[in-house]
Amino acid sequence: MTAIEPSGEPWPYSWPEDEHCYSHGAHEPIPADGAYLVCLECGHVFVTALDLLLDYAVNSPPDIPVPGDITAKDINFCPHCIHDF
């Protein structure tokens, strides 16, 4: 199983069929065709770019507005554990 970097290139290492997310305390499945991004710190799996955008919007502090034109490539940290990508 290969995870995919935001650039669209495969990561140089293999992933198991699921990844343990320490932020949620659960195993998260990685689809057979890979995931958009996997946080190397907490193990959260962002299956698609939209998953990353939604988690960013939901987990942003209320005093930080989420701009409408932000893309997944603009997000450079995990919205669950704040680890830099």
C-alpha positions as CSV (number, residue, x, y, z in Angstrom):
1,M,0.0,0.0,0.0
2,T,1.4,3.4,-0.9
3,A,0.3,6.7,0.5
4,I,0.3,9.7,-1.8
5,E,2.0,13.1,-1.1
6,P,0.1,16.3,-1.8
7,S,2.2,16.7,-4.9
8,G,0.5,13.5,-6.2
9,E,3.7,11.5,-6.1
10,P,3.8,8.2,-4.1
11,W,5.6,8.3,-0.8
12,P,8.8,6.2,-0.9
13,Y,7.6,3.8,1.8
14,S,4.8,1.3,2.1
15,W,1.9,1.6,4.5
16,P,-0.1,-1.2,6.1
17,E,-3.7,-1.7,5.2
18,D,-4.7,0.5,8.0
19,E,-2.9,3.1,10.2
20,H,-3.4,3.7,13.9
21,C,-4.5,7.3,14.5
22,Y,-3.3,8.4,17.9
23,S,-5.5,11.5,17.7
24,H,-8.7,9.4,17.5
25,G,-7.4,6.2,19.2
26,A,-8.6,4.0,16.3
27,H,-7.3,2.2,13.2
28,E,-8.1,4.0,10.0
29,P,-8.2,2.1,6.8
30,I,-6.1,3.2,3.8
31,P,-7.9,2.5,0.5
32,A,-6.2,0.1,-2.0
33,D,-5.4,3.0,-4.3
34,G,-3.7,5.0,-1.5
35,A,-4.6,8.0,0.6
36,Y,-4.1,11.7,-0.1
37,L,-2.0,12.2,3.0
38,V,-1.1,10.3,6.2
39,C,0.2,12.4,9.2
40,L,3.5,10.9,10.2
41,E,3.1,12.1,13.8
42,C,-0.4,11.0,14.8
43,G,-1.2,8.6,12.0
44,H,-4.4,10.2,10.9
45,V,-5.4,9.2,7.3
46,F,-6.7,11.9,5.0
47,V,-8.2,9.7,2.2
48,T,-8.9,12.7,0.0
49,A,-7.9,16.4,-0.2
50,L,-11.5,17.2,0.8
51,D,-11.1,15.2,4.0
52,L,-8.1,17.4,4.9
53,L,-10.0,20.6,4.1
54,L,-13.0,19.6,6.1
55,D,-11.0,18.5,9.1
56,Y,-9.1,21.8,8.9
57,A,-12.3,23.8,8.8
58,V,-13.9,21.9,11.7
59,N,-10.8,21.9,13.9
60,S,-9.7,25.5,13.3
61,P,-9.9,27.8,16.3
62,P,-13.0,30.0,16.2
63,D,-10.9,33.2,16.1
64,I,-9.1,32.0,12.9
65,P,-11.4,32.4,9.8
66,V,-11.2,29.7,7.2
67,P,-10.9,31.5,3.9
68,G,-13.2,30.3,1.1
69,D,-10.4,30.0,-1.4
70,I,-8.0,27.8,0.6
71,T,-7.0,24.5,-1.0
72,A,-5.6,21.3,0.6
73,K,-2.1,22.3,-0.7
74,D,-2.3,25.5,1.5
75,I,-2.6,23.4,4.7
76,N,0.8,22.6,6.0
77,F,0.0,20.9,9.3
78,C,-2.2,18.2,10.6
79,P,-5.5,19.7,11.9
80,H,-5.6,16.9,14.6
81,C,-2.1,17.1,16.2
82,I,-0.7,20.3,14.6
83,H,2.3,18.3,13.2
84,D,3.9,20.0,10.2
85,F,3.6,18.1,6.9
